[in-house]
Amino acid sequence: MSKAIIHTDAAPAAVGPYSQAVSAPAGKLVFLSGQIGLEPGTGELVSENFEGQVRQSFANMQAVIEAAGGTLNDIVKLTLFLTDLSKFASANAIMAEIIPQPYPARSTIGVASLPKGAQFEVEAILAL
Ligand SMILES: C=C(N)C(=O)O
């Protein structure tokens, strides 16, 4: 899939590792459910640690992407949910390590709570 990044100086620059917009040719879209930091084997949170949960969430997301026949390059939109937005910079740093450029579009939302007491959830849309 060849995605194109859309950027304009008439809108604010990204405040994290994301693009203002991404366009993708008409094709197959895959909508992923949100992933939290559960270990696939146990179904329990990998850690009480925010960074550990973020990394496990992205690993879970990547496993589903690969099961759909895609790669991280096929992500066109991510949504991040954090129970503590003071961890925004940490989430950005981990995401920038994992997600290849050009970055997908993204929304980040602070929420009161997440299932299983998780601190982080990531949801993705792919264009294959
Ligand atoms: C401001 C955003 N769109 C973000 O951090 O995802």
Ligand as a Chemical Component Dictionary entry (heavy atoms), coordinates in Angstrom:
data_LIG
# 
_chem_comp.id                   LIG 
_chem_comp.type                 NON-POLYMER 
_chem_comp.pdbx_formal_charge   0 
_chem_comp.three_letter_code    LIG 
# 
loop_
_chem_comp_atom.comp_id 
_chem_comp_atom.atom_id 
_chem_comp_atom.alt_atom_id 
_chem_comp_atom.type_symbol 
_chem_comp_atom.charge 
_chem_comp_atom.model_Cartn_x 
_chem_comp_atom.model_Cartn_y 
_chem_comp_atom.model_Cartn_z 
_chem_comp_atom.pdbx_ordinal 
LIG C1 C1 C 0 -2.550 15.821 19.318 1 
LIG C2 C2 C 0 -2.597 14.613 18.754 2 
LIG N1 N1 N 0 -3.348 14.420 17.645 3 
LIG C3 C3 C 0 -1.890 13.463 19.313 4 
LIG O1 O1 O 0 -1.017 13.640 20.184 5 
LIG O2 O2 O 0 -2.174 12.338 18.928 6 
# 
loop_
_chem_comp_bond.comp_id 
_chem_comp_bond.atom_id_1 
_chem_comp_bond.atom_id_2 
_chem_comp_bond.value_order 
_chem_comp_bond.pdbx_ordinal 
LIG C1 C2 DOUB 1 
LIG C2 N1 SING 2 
LIG C2 C3 SING 3 
LIG C3 O1 DOUB 4 
LIG C3 O2 SING 5 
# 
